[in-house]
Amino acid sequence: MKNDTIQPILSRLFNRLRQSGFNLGVGEYRAALEAIEGGYGSSSLEELERVLTLLWCHSRAEQSQFQFIWESVIADTSTVEPKPPRRTSKPEPSPEPQDKPLAAPSPQPVESVQPQPALELAPLPIRAPFTPVETEDTPQLQTDRPISRRAMVYSWRYLRRPILDGPEDVVDERATVETVARQGFFLTPVYRRRERNAAHLLLLIDQDGSMTPFHRFTRDLVETAQYESSIGQVDVSYFHNIPAKSVYHDPYLTQPVLLERVLATCDNNTSVFIVSDAGAARGYRRLERIRATTEVLFQIKQQTNLIAWLNPMPQERWGSTSAQLIAHLVPMYPMDNDGLSHAIDIVRGQPLSP
């Protein structure tokens, strides 16, 4: 396709999308132009539609609305495009040089373009009332992100086990005041060692299968605990459905390690998080999974009782699944702001009051 054909489609589509509530600006328009200049979307209308969908749509709802507007713009463009070829076809067979009043047909494309604004403005009275409704419902539609990365970073601050292990260069105000009161005069301040967060966190994360849609959040959970918290030691192991005899060091489940070896590094002060849907995502209740999970929980409790389970599925989905029974064996919370906060209270030895 030529730029003369792409430019009208692009500008008309851009204006239609903005009128329909798409969050588009000059940056998005320039990005589309740069993509077309780079050779993307210039070969056919189907390729142009795919490129613009990737650049301008951020949800399935926007994709369906984009497709509807795209078809209307292409239909409007197709009704206008057949007329310019008449201009080119008439001058080509120019055996009559005397008929140079070809300026007479030139007003025709102007007249044919004039109805276009009416077509573009026609949807405005219909689309405009839905814009405030969409902005009001945006907090409820964010179900794909139960907990933000920032909330994770904030919650990890409460997982602390401070010990005095550092240089003795911190002024102990209370001890200094007591010394001055006892001696009756001040000589020098009393120093104490710096505190260090000696908390040990073990993350056992279910991977693949029904947990695939939640990989984004489990990855954020691991990264915030390892790199954006003050936790002294963070160990991560992965498993599929059940943390059986072997778990894995990597999220791709290619580096197996015995679960006994992982638990050998734990003591009674180690905090253990298990992240899994426990069959709630697909609504399964399997006795094999419950028995195997019970055995693993028994092994973990031989080392520490600071265990909590994070379930990415909401609590109303646990009924009649394996998660409902496992929740009676270990404290289980949904993976949201309150659930993560309550789970951290459990693994730091401060359970919630009933």
Backbone torsions as a table, in degrees:
resi	resn	phi	psi	omega
1	MET	NA	148.3	178.7
2	LYS	-88.6	160.4	178.9
3	ASN	-64.0	-30.0	179.0
4	ASP	-63.5	-26.7	178.1
5	THR	-87.6	-34.7	-176.4
6	ILE	-74.8	-40.2	-174.6
7	GLN	-59.5	-47.0	178.0
8	PRO	-62.4	-39.2	179.4
9	ILE	-64.5	-43.5	-176.7
10	LEU	-64.9	-47.8	-178.4
11	SER	-66.1	-41.4	-179.5
12	ARG	-66.7	-40.5	178.3
13	LEU	-66.1	-40.5	179.8
14	PHE	-60.8	-45.3	-179.9
15	ASN	-66.3	-40.1	178.4
16	ARG	-62.0	-42.9	-178.4
17	LEU	-65.8	-40.4	178.0
18	ARG	-64.4	-39.2	177.8
19	GLN	-66.6	-25.3	-179.8
20	SER	-88.6	1.8	174.8
21	GLY	104.1	4.7	177.6
22	PHE	-69.6	140.0	-179.1
23	ASN	-85.6	78.0	-176.9
24	LEU	-120.2	146.9	178.7
25	GLY	-141.9	-163.6	-177.9
26	VAL	-64.8	-35.8	-179.3
27	GLY	-62.7	-42.8	178.5
28	GLU	-67.1	-35.8	178.9
29	TYR	-67.8	-42.4	178.2
30	ARG	-65.8	-35.8	177.8
31	ALA	-63.0	-39.0	177.6
32	ALA	-66.5	-40.6	178.1
33	LEU	-63.0	-43.0	179.5
34	GLU	-64.5	-37.1	178.0
35	ALA	-65.6	-40.1	179.7
36	ILE	-68.6	-41.4	177.0
37	GLU	-63.7	-29.2	177.7
38	GLY	-79.2	0.1	177.0
39	GLY	99.8	2.7	179.9
40	TYR	-93.7	122.8	176.8
41	GLY	86.8	6.2	-177.4
42	SER	-97.8	-5.7	-177.2
43	SER	-85.6	-36.2	-177.7
44	SER	-154.8	165.8	178.3
45	LEU	-66.7	-34.6	179.3
46	GLU	-64.4	-42.0	178.6
47	GLU	-67.8	-38.7	177.5
48	LEU	-62.8	-39.2	178.3
49	GLU	-63.9	-42.6	179.7
50	ARG	-64.1	-42.8	-178.8
51	VAL	-64.0	-45.9	-179.1
52	LEU	-68.3	-32.2	176.6
53	THR	-64.3	-42.3	179.1
54	LEU	-66.4	-35.1	-175.8
55	LEU	-81.4	-36.3	-168.2
56	TRP	-110.6	-8.7	-178.4
57	CYS	-110.1	137.5	-176.9
58	HIS	-124.3	8.2	178.3
59	SER	-159.5	166.1	178.8
60	ARG	-67.0	-34.6	178.3
61	ALA	-63.6	-41.8	177.7
62	GLU	-66.5	-34.0	178.9
63	GLN	-65.0	-43.8	178.6
64	SER	-65.2	-40.6	177.7
65	GLN	-67.6	-36.5	177.6
66	PHE	-62.1	-43.2	-178.9
67	GLN	-62.7	-39.9	178.8
68	PHE	-64.1	-45.5	-179.5
69	ILE	-68.3	-37.7	179.0
70	TRP	-60.1	-46.7	-179.3
71	GLU	-62.7	-38.2	178.6
72	SER	-68.0	-38.8	178.6
73	VAL	-67.0	-41.8	178.9
74	ILE	-64.6	-39.1	178.4
75	ALA	-64.1	-42.2	178.0
76	ASP	-65.2	-39.0	-179.0
77	THR	-68.9	-37.0	-179.1
78	SER	-66.7	-29.8	178.2
79	THR	-73.8	-23.8	-179.4
80	VAL	-91.3	-33.6	-172.8
81	GLU	-64.8	-35.8	-178.2
82	PRO	-61.5	-22.7	-176.0
83	LYS	-75.1	-40.7	177.8
84	PRO	-58.1	-35.6	177.8
85	PRO	-58.6	-26.1	178.1
86	ARG	-63.6	-35.2	177.2
87	ARG	-63.5	-43.9	-177.1
88	THR	-72.4	-33.6	-177.4
89	SER	-71.7	-32.0	-178.4
90	LYS	-73.8	-45.0	-180.0
91	PRO	-69.3	-25.4	-177.3
92	GLU	-62.0	-54.8	174.2
93	PRO	-78.1	77.0	-174.2
94	SER	-100.4	58.4	174.7
95	PRO	-72.2	-13.2	-177.5
96	GLU	-111.7	85.7	178.5
97	PRO	-65.4	-19.0	-179.4
98	GLN	-71.1	-25.9	-178.7
99	ASP	-83.0	61.6	177.0
100	LYS	-85.9	2.6	172.4
101	PRO	-72.9	45.5	174.1
102	LEU	-69.9	-7.4	176.1
103	ALA	-66.7	-18.4	178.4
104	ALA	-64.7	-43.4	177.9
105	PRO	-68.4	-20.9	-176.6
106	SER	-60.5	-34.3	176.2
107	PRO	-64.2	-20.4	-176.5
108	GLN	-62.8	-47.0	177.2
109	PRO	-61.6	-29.7	177.8
110	VAL	-66.5	-40.7	179.1
111	GLU	-67.7	-34.4	-179.6
112	SER	-73.5	-23.5	179.4
113	VAL	-80.6	-26.9	-176.7
114	GLN	-59.0	-37.4	178.6
115	PRO	-66.9	-16.0	-176.8
116	GLN	-61.4	-46.5	178.3
117	PRO	-56.7	-33.7	178.4
118	ALA	-64.8	-37.9	178.9
119	LEU	-69.4	-38.0	-179.3
120	GLU	-71.1	-33.8	-177.9
121	LEU	-84.4	-11.4	-177.3
122	ALA	-62.5	-41.5	-178.4
123	PRO	-72.0	-11.9	-173.7
124	LEU	-57.3	-47.0	-179.9
125	PRO	-64.4	-20.0	-178.2
126	ILE	-89.9	-41.4	-174.7
127	ARG	-79.7	-32.9	-172.2
128	ALA	-59.2	-41.4	-177.2
129	PRO	-63.9	-19.9	-177.6
130	PHE	-83.7	-11.2	-177.8
131	THR	-63.3	-50.1	179.0
132	PRO	-64.4	-29.8	179.7
133	VAL	-66.2	-39.2	179.4
134	GLU	-66.1	-39.5	-179.6
135	THR	-69.1	-30.9	179.0
136	GLU	-73.2	-32.1	-176.4
137	ASP	-89.8	-0.4	-176.2
138	THR	-60.7	-39.1	177.8
139	PRO	-62.5	-32.9	-178.5
140	GLN	-78.1	-23.0	-178.3
141	LEU	-84.5	-4.5	-178.7
142	GLN	-86.6	51.5	179.7
143	THR	-79.3	-12.7	-179.2
144	ASP	-79.8	-6.5	179.8
145	ARG	-130.5	86.2	-176.6
146	PRO	-67.5	-27.3	-179.9
147	ILE	-148.0	136.5	-177.0
148	SER	-85.7	161.3	178.1
149	ARG	-63.6	-36.6	179.3
150	ARG	-64.8	-38.9	177.5
151	ALA	-65.5	-35.2	176.7
152	MET	-63.0	-46.7	179.9
153	VAL	-59.3	-42.1	-179.4
154	TYR	-66.2	-38.8	-177.3
155	SER	-69.8	-35.2	-178.4
156	TRP	-64.6	-18.4	-179.7
157	ARG	-62.4	-25.7	-176.1
158	TYR	-84.8	-9.1	177.3
159	LEU	-87.9	89.6	-175.2
160	ARG	-132.2	145.6	171.3
161	ARG	-140.2	77.5	-171.8
162	PRO	-72.0	138.3	172.7
163	ILE	-134.8	153.6	178.6
164	LEU	-83.6	97.3	-177.0
165	ASP	-147.3	85.4	-178.4
166	GLY	179.4	-174.8	178.9
167	PRO	-64.3	144.5	-178.0
168	GLU	-86.1	75.9	-176.4
169	ASP	-134.8	16.5	178.9
170	VAL	-104.8	127.0	-178.2
171	VAL	-70.9	125.2	175.9
172	ASP	-92.9	100.1	-173.2
173	GLU	-65.8	-44.1	-178.3
174	ARG	-63.0	-46.9	179.4
175	ALA	-64.1	-34.8	178.4
176	THR	-65.0	-44.5	179.2
177	VAL	-64.1	-42.0	179.5
178	GLU	-63.3	-39.1	179.2
179	THR	-66.1	-43.4	179.0
180	VAL	-64.6	-40.7	179.1
181	ALA	-66.3	-33.9	-178.8
182	ARG	-76.5	-39.5	-177.0
183	GLN	-87.0	-25.9	-179.2
184	GLY	88.2	-0.1	177.5
185	PHE	-154.5	163.2	-176.8
186	PHE	-108.3	125.3	176.6
187	LEU	-108.4	-53.7	-176.4
188	THR	-156.6	150.1	178.8
189	PRO	-70.4	157.0	176.9
190	VAL	-94.1	129.3	-178.7
191	TYR	-105.7	154.9	173.7
192	ARG	-135.3	166.8	-178.5
193	ARG	-74.6	157.3	176.1
194	ARG	-72.8	150.8	178.5
195	GLU	-87.5	146.6	176.0
196	ARG	-131.0	138.6	179.2
197	ASN	-79.2	103.9	-176.9
198	ALA	-95.0	20.7	-179.9
199	ALA	-66.0	141.4	177.2
200	HIS	-118.1	120.9	-176.6
201	LEU	-116.5	131.1	174.5
202	LEU	-116.7	120.1	178.3
203	LEU	-104.9	121.1	173.9
204	LEU	-110.3	110.5	-168.5
205	ILE	-116.8	127.6	175.0
206	ASP	-73.4	135.8	-173.5
207	GLN	-130.4	147.9	176.6
208	ASP	66.4	-176.6	-179.0
209	GLY	62.8	-131.7	-179.1
210	SER	-71.4	-11.6	178.6
211	MET	-89.6	-1.3	-177.7
212	THR	-58.0	-42.2	179.2
213	PRO	-64.3	-15.2	-176.2
214	PHE	-106.1	11.2	179.2
215	HIS	-60.0	-33.7	179.9
216	ARG	-61.6	-40.2	-176.3
217	PHE	-80.1	-36.6	176.4
218	THR	-66.9	-34.3	176.1
219	ARG	-65.3	-42.7	176.5
220	ASP	-63.6	-37.5	179.3
221	LEU	-62.1	-42.5	-179.7
222	VAL	-69.4	-46.1	-175.7
223	GLU	-66.4	-40.9	179.2
224	THR	-67.4	-34.7	178.5
225	ALA	-71.1	-36.8	-175.8
226	GLN	-82.1	-40.5	-168.9
227	TYR	-115.6	-13.6	-175.7
228	GLU	-125.7	27.3	177.3
229	SER	-137.6	169.6	179.0
230	SER	-99.7	16.5	-180.0
231	ILE	-65.8	132.9	-174.5
232	GLY	-64.2	-46.0	-177.0
233	GLN	-139.5	127.6	179.5
234	VAL	-126.1	117.4	176.1
235	ASP	-111.5	139.9	-177.0
236	VAL	-128.0	131.3	174.1
237	SER	-133.8	148.4	-176.8
238	TYR	-118.6	153.2	177.5
239	PHE	-149.7	171.9	178.4
240	HIS	-121.4	111.5	179.7
241	ASN	70.3	-55.3	-175.0
242	ILE	-134.1	128.5	173.2
243	PRO	-75.4	83.2	-173.9
244	ALA	-80.9	-144.6	-176.5
245	LYS	-62.8	-32.2	-178.1
246	SER	-121.8	142.5	171.6
247	VAL	-122.7	-174.9	-173.7
248	TYR	-131.3	147.2	178.8
249	HIS	-79.2	-26.0	-173.3
250	ASP	-116.6	154.6	-179.3
251	PRO	-70.3	-10.3	179.2
252	TYR	-90.0	0.2	176.2
253	LEU	59.3	47.4	179.9
254	THR	-117.5	-8.4	-177.2
255	GLN	-122.4	84.2	-176.3
256	PRO	-72.8	152.2	175.1
257	VAL	-149.5	145.9	-178.8
258	LEU	-66.6	139.4	178.2
259	LEU	-64.1	-33.3	178.2
260	GLU	-60.8	-38.6	179.2
261	ARG	-68.1	-36.1	177.6
262	VAL	-67.3	-43.6	-178.5
263	LEU	-72.2	-19.8	179.0
264	ALA	-65.9	-22.2	178.3
265	THR	-83.8	-1.2	-176.7
266	CYS	-98.7	155.5	173.0
267	ASP	-135.1	-170.0	-175.8
268	ASN	-72.0	-8.0	176.9
269	ASN	-101.5	3.5	-179.4
270	THR	-79.9	134.3	177.1
271	SER	-96.9	129.8	-176.0
272	VAL	-118.5	126.0	173.7
273	PHE	-112.5	127.3	172.0
274	ILE	-110.1	124.8	-177.8
275	VAL	-115.8	110.8	-179.0
276	SER	-164.6	153.3	177.2
277	ASP	-81.4	-13.0	176.9
278	ALA	54.4	36.9	178.3
279	GLY	84.2	-2.2	-177.0
280	ALA	-74.1	-25.6	-177.9
281	ALA	-64.6	-39.1	-179.0
282	ARG	-105.4	1.6	177.4
283	GLY	73.3	29.7	-177.8
284	TYR	-91.9	145.5	168.8
285	ARG	-130.7	105.5	-176.5
286	ARG	-123.2	126.4	-178.1
287	LEU	-65.9	-32.2	179.2
288	GLU	-61.8	-42.0	-179.9
289	ARG	-68.1	-37.9	-179.3
290	ILE	-67.8	-42.6	179.7
291	ARG	-64.1	-46.7	-179.0
292	ALA	-63.4	-40.0	178.3
293	THR	-66.0	-37.7	177.3
294	THR	-61.3	-41.7	178.5
295	GLU	-64.0	-41.4	179.6
296	VAL	-66.1	-42.0	177.9
297	LEU	-62.8	-35.7	177.1
298	PHE	-64.0	-41.2	178.4
299	GLN	-64.6	-40.9	-179.7
300	ILE	-65.9	-40.0	-178.3
301	LYS	-69.8	-14.6	172.4
302	GLN	-69.1	-22.5	-179.3
303	GLN	-102.1	-42.4	-176.8
304	THR	-154.3	151.0	175.8
305	ASN	-102.5	2.7	-179.3
306	LEU	-87.7	77.5	-175.1
307	ILE	-124.1	140.8	173.7
308	ALA	-145.8	152.9	-176.7
309	TRP	-120.1	127.3	175.8
310	LEU	-105.6	124.4	-178.9
311	ASN	-112.9	120.7	-179.1
312	PRO	-69.2	-13.4	178.2
313	MET	-87.9	144.9	178.1
314	PRO	-64.1	157.0	-172.5
315	GLN	-64.0	-29.1	180.0
316	GLU	-69.4	-12.7	177.5
317	ARG	-91.8	-1.7	-177.2
318	TRP	-80.3	-22.2	-174.9
319	GLY	-60.1	140.0	178.5
320	SER	62.0	25.9	176.0
321	THR	-127.3	175.6	176.9
322	SER	-61.6	-30.3	-179.2
323	ALA	-61.6	-33.8	-178.8
324	GLN	-63.3	-38.8	180.0
325	LEU	-79.7	-38.4	179.2
326	ILE	-65.2	-30.2	179.6
327	ALA	-64.1	-18.6	175.9
328	HIS	-83.1	-12.9	-179.0
329	LEU	-97.1	-26.9	-176.6
330	VAL	-147.3	145.1	177.0
331	PRO	-60.0	121.0	-177.4
332	MET	-119.4	134.4	-178.2
333	TYR	-134.9	149.9	174.7
334	PRO	-70.7	153.0	-178.3
335	MET	-83.2	77.9	172.5
336	ASP	-138.1	-172.3	-175.5
337	ASN	-61.3	-48.5	-179.3
338	ASP	-68.7	-39.3	-179.3
339	GLY	-63.2	-44.0	178.6
340	LEU	-66.0	-38.8	178.5
341	SER	-63.7	-44.3	179.2
342	HIS	-66.2	-39.0	179.9
343	ALA	-65.0	-38.4	177.6
344	ILE	-66.2	-36.3	175.8
345	ASP	-61.7	-36.3	179.3
346	ILE	-67.7	-48.3	-173.0
347	VAL	-78.3	-10.4	172.8
348	ARG	-99.7	11.0	172.4
349	GLY	84.5	18.9	178.0
350	GLN	-126.0	76.4	-177.4
351	PRO	-66.0	156.5	179.6
352	LEU	-70.2	147.9	175.6
353	SER	-71.1	141.2	-177.9
354	PRO	-64.9	NA	NA
